[in-house]
Amino acid sequence: MKPIYTPKGKAGEYGDLAVNIYTGCPHRCFYCFAPGVLRKEREQFHTCVEPRPGIVDAVKRQLDQEGITGKLIHLCFTCDPYPEGCDSTATREIIKAIKDAGNHVQILTKGSGRRDFDLLDSGDWYGVTISCWDGNALWDEPWASLPSDRCRDVAYARDAGIKTWVSFEPVLDADLVLRTLMGSGILFDRVKIGKLNYHPSNIDWAEFGRNAEAICQARGLDYYIKDDLRKEMEEHDENA
């Protein structure tokens, strides 16, 4: 097993290398794409959550054998590095291995990674996904930590000298994202924004994208518009 891989497609817009640590995710986000990608029944994916067999040793072995160093490695795409209610010791061990080999990590979570902040430094990135706010989280992401708690962790990370970022993908509430960019953008060193895919939505994506980009530019934020959303914006401009 070579768990460190080069992500492709939409995932490729997030990082050069990645590791998926767990067999599933308990958060039950309704929009989750991972069960389909992994060809698993959703219930199995959400209930059978444990470290992939031998994952820690496999990461260490690949780092050593391939001489992987000086890279930014993303945790994770098809799972969460901090699955709520599960033992995340494997995540801590993998972060240690990646760092000991001279690399940095880019974390993206809907859980809480605060306990591992002692392993991170200014070359690492701690990020959270914000798709909804607390009032809707119980429906949209019923077993994940509350978005407000995620932002609190981001603030702690920032105070600890760790770089911080937010993924507004998928966007479920356009007004929420725009308000967050206006009000709490200062929390984040980097912002990535992407539309909701594979589900119906009444959001005017072109208008939302233009408004989000204007706010990011006005506030001097380091931002990235995902390709799917950028395409909506460009197609609207061509047809205007």
N, C-alpha and C positions, 0 to 999 in steps of 0.2 A: 504494500500500500504506500502510495506517495500522496499524502494528504495536502501538501502545499501545491497549488495549481494556479494557472493563469486564467482568470475569469474572462468570459466572452460575452458578446451581446450587451444587453443593458447593464449587466454586472460589471462589464469591463469599464464602464464610466466611473466606477467607484475605486478601483485600485488595480495595481499591476499583479499582485499575488494575493492569495487568500487561503484560508483554512476553514473548513466546516467541522466543528468539534463534536456536535451531538447528533443523535439519530432522529430527533424531532424537536418540537417546541410546544410547550404547554399553553402559550398565550392565547390561542384560538382566535387570532385576528381574522375577520371574515374575508378579507381580501388576500390572504396569504397565498402565494404562488407555489410555495415549496412542495406541498404534497403532489401537485401535478408534475413538477419537474422530477421529483424522486419516484414517481409512479407508486405512491402510497395512498391508501385510504386515509381520509382526513382524520378519522377517529384514531387510527393507529398512530399517525404522525403526532397527534396532540397528546396521546396517553403513554406512548412508549418512548420516553425521553431519557437517554443515558449517554455517556460518552461513547463514541464509536470504538469498537474493540481495538485495543492497542494503539489508540490515537496518539498518546503522549510519546511513547517510544518511537512511533513511526515518524512523528515530526522531528524529534531529536536526530534520528538516523538520517533523514533526508537533508536536514540542515548540514550535518557533518559530511555526508557522502557527496553532496552536490556543491558544497562550499558556499551556501547561500548566505550572503552578508551584504550590508549596506542597502537593504530593501525595506519598503514599507508594506507590511503584510496585514490584510484586512481580516477581521474577525467579526462576523461571519455572514454568509449569504443565505444558506438554506436552513439555518437555525439561529438561535440567539446565543451569544457567548455567556449570557447570564439569565438562563431560564428560571423564572420565578418558581419557588418551591422546590427546586432541584439543587443537588450538590454541584457547585461549579468549581471544585478543586482542579479539575482537568484544565479549565481555562487559565487558572493561575500558573499551573505548571508549564503550560504551553507558552504563555507570555514570558516566563522566565527563560525558557529555552530559546525563544526567538531573540530576546534581548541579549542573552549570553553569547549568541552567535554574531552579534554586532548589527542587528536589525532593529526596526521600530514597528510598533503595532498601530493599526487604525481600527478602533473598536466602534461598533454600531450596535446599540442595544435598546430594548424596551424594558429591561430590568435595571438592576443597580450593580455597577462595577466598582463602587466606592472602596470596597475592601482591598482592591488591588492597586489603588492609586500610589501606594508606596513603591510599586515596581516601575512606574511610568515617569518620564521626564519630558523636557521641552521638545524632544524629537518625536514624541508619540501624540496620537490624536484620540480623544475620547468623544464619542458622538452618540446622539440619541435620535430616534425617529419620532416626529410629532405629526400625526395624521388627524388627530381630533383633540378635544380638550376634555377635562375631567368629567364633565356632565355626560358626554357621549362614550367615554372610554369603556364603561361597563357593558355597552352594547357592541361596540366596534372591536375592542381589544380586551375582552372580559377578564383575562387572567394575567395581563401585563401590569407592571407598576403604573401608577397614575402619571400622566404627562407632567403635572406640576412637580412630582417627586423626581422625575427624570431631569427636569430643568434645575432642580435644587442640586442634584449630583453634578451637573455641568458647572454650576457655580463653584462647587467645592473643587472640581478639577482645575478650573481656571485659577483659583486661589493657590493651588498647589503647583502652578507653573506648567500645567499640561495644556497642550493645544486642544481647542474644543470645536465641535462642528455639529450641525443638525441636518438631518435628511427630512425634508418635507416631501416625502413620497411614500405612499400615494397621498395626494391631496384629497381629502374628503370634504373639507369646509374651506372654501376659498377665502372668505372673510377672516376666518381664524388665522390663516397663514399670513395674510396681509397685516393684520393687527399685531401678530407676533413679530414680524419683521420690523414694524414700526416701534414696538414697545420694548422687546427684549433681544433685539438683534445684537446688542452689545455683549451678550453672553457668549456669542459664537464667533470664533475666528474664521469659520468658513460655513457657507450655506449651500446646500444642494436641493434643487426643487424639481419634482417630477409629477406628472399627472397620474390619475387613477386609470389603470389598464384592466381589461378583461371584465369590467363591471360597468353597468349603465350609470350615467351621471348627467345632471342638468347644468353643470358648470360650463360657462363659455371659456374654453381653455385659452383661446387667443387673447381675450381681454384680460383674463387672470394673469397670464404670462407677462403681458406688457406691464401691467400694474406692479407685479412682483419685481420685475427687472428695474422699473423706475425707482421703486423704494430702495432696492439694493444699491443702485447707483447713487441716489441722493444721500444715502447714509454711509457711502464708502465701504460697503460690505464686500468681502471676497466671496463671490457667488458663482454658481454653475447651474445653468438651465439644462436639464436632461434632454436628450435628442428628441424623444417623443413629443415633449412639450414645445421645444423649439420648432419642430416641424409644424405644429398647429399654428404657431405664431407666424411663421413664414408663409404658410399656405393662405392664411387670412390676408396678409399684406399683398400677396400676389393677386388675390381675387377682389381686393378693395377697389 
